Amino acid sequence: MARMLVEADDLVVRLAWWEQAAVRRGDVRVPLAAVRRVTVEPDWWRALRGVHRHGIHIPGTLCLGTRTHPGGKDFVAVRPGRPVVCVELWPSAPFRLLAVGAASAPEADAVACELRRSAPRADASTPWRQPLPVPEEPDPRPAALPAMEPGARQSGHPPAVTRAGPPAPWT
């Protein structure tokens, strides 16, 4: 299974040969300066966000590859029943999140602690991951419709123009 390592000034997600074949890419490498926050997620499924796009996704068994969401894309390598080391990255990085499963909770804590020590710009003030940004929803009202006066007809035509002054006499 994939594992996270610190090599010089880089964070490397080292993939096994079969994982490299499945996702059609080599190891994932990002600079340590791109690390924003490091957390450990005890529930593997909470590390998954967005829609699976590339790699292998076998529900309840394995999720390996890229996932996309409104905030960008994530790289995940997780299995059920294992804690996950989640590394949030700054927007300049190729991914927004790296989520890699660990064999046990003590191993996940040790990897997270090493990453926090090694990353120069890591934010340790918040011990949990931040929510995804929500895209702005468009205004459902069409912009060109005029406002209707109270009591006006709802036929879709603009209200009739009325004159000011006394009413015209009937003849």
N, C-alpha and C positions, 0 to 999 in steps of 0.2 A: 504494500500500500504506500501511497505518497507520504512524504515527510518533509518538514520544514527545517532548513539549515541556514546558518549565517556563515557566508563565505566572504571574507574581506569586508567590503562595503555593500554587499548585496544580500538580500533575502532570497533564498532559492527554494522552490518547491520541487524536490527531486522525485521524479516519477519512475516507477518500475517499467521494464521494457514493454510489458503488455498494456500498461496504461498509456505509454507514449504512442503505441500503435492505435489504441482505441480513440484517443483524442487528436491524433495526427499532428502532434507537436512535441517538441522536446521539453526539457525542464522549464518551469516558469521562473524568471529572474527579474526582480525589481530592486532598485536601490533602497537601502535602509532609510535614506532621507525621505522616501515616499510613504513611510509607515506613519499612519495617523493615530491609530488606537489598536491595542491588542487585548482581546478578551477570550475567555474560555466558555463555550456553550455546552452545558452537560447534555442537552437534548439535541441530537444530531439534526432533526428535521427543522429546528428553529434557525439553523444556519442557512437553509435554502430560502431564496427569495427570487421572485421573477419566474421566467419561463425557460425551460431547458432548450438550448439552441444547438449545441455541438458536443459530441462525445457519447457517453453511455448513460442512460437513465432507466434503471429497472426498479419500479416502485417497490419500496420496502426492502430492497436488497443493496443497491448501489447507485450513487449519483456521482459521475465523474465527467467534468468538462466545463463548458461555459453556459452561463445563464444570463439572460438579459432582463432588464427592468427599466422603469422610467429614469432612474438615476445613473444608468450605465450598464456595465456587465461585470459579472463575478466569475471567478474560477473556483470550482468546488471539487473536492475529492473526499467524499464522506460515505460511511456505512452505518447502518442502524446499530444502536447499542454502544456506540463509542463517543466519547466527548470530542468536541471539535474546537480547534484553535482558529479563531476568527481574527484576521488582520485587515482592518479598514485602511484604505490607502487614500492619499490626497488626490484630488481630481486630475492632476497631471499624469498620474500613473495609467498604464493600459487597462487595469481592472480597478473596480471600486472596492472589492472585497476578495480576499483569499481565505477560503475555508477548507481546512485539512483536518481529517480525523486523526486521533491519536489512539494508541493501544489501551491506555488507561488514564484515569484522572490525574494521578501524580505526574505522569509523563507529559500530559497536556499542560499542567501548571508549570512544569520545568521549562518547556519550550516557550510558553508565554512570558515567563519571567526573563529568560535569556533575550527574547526579542525586545521587551521593554527596556532592558539595560542597554542593548546595542543600538536601538533606533534613536537618533538625536532629536527628532521632532515629534516623538510619541507623546500623546496627551494622556496623562495618568489621572486626570481629575475626574473622569467619568468611567466607572467600572463596567459599563454595559455599552452595547452597540447603539448607535443612533438610528432613528427611523429613516426610511427612504424618503426623499423629497417627493411630494405629490405634485404632478403637473397641474397647471392652472386649468380649471374647467372653463370651457367657452360659455358665454352668456347664451342661454337657450332662446331668448327673445330676439326676433329679427330686428335689426337696427333701423329699418326704414318705416316701420309702422307708426302712424301718429297716435298720440294718446286719445282715448275716447272720453267724451264728456259724459257725466252721469245722465242717464236717461236717453242717450243717443242710440240709434239703431245699431244692431250688431251684424249688419249685412256685409261688412267689409268695405263699404263705400264711406268716404268721409262724411261727417255730419253736414247738413244743409246750412248754408249761410243765412243768418237772420239779420234783418236791419234793425237799427236802433230807432226809437221813436214810436209814435202811436200807430196802431194797426190801420191798414188801408180799409176804407169803407167798402161794404159789399154793395154791389149794385144789382 
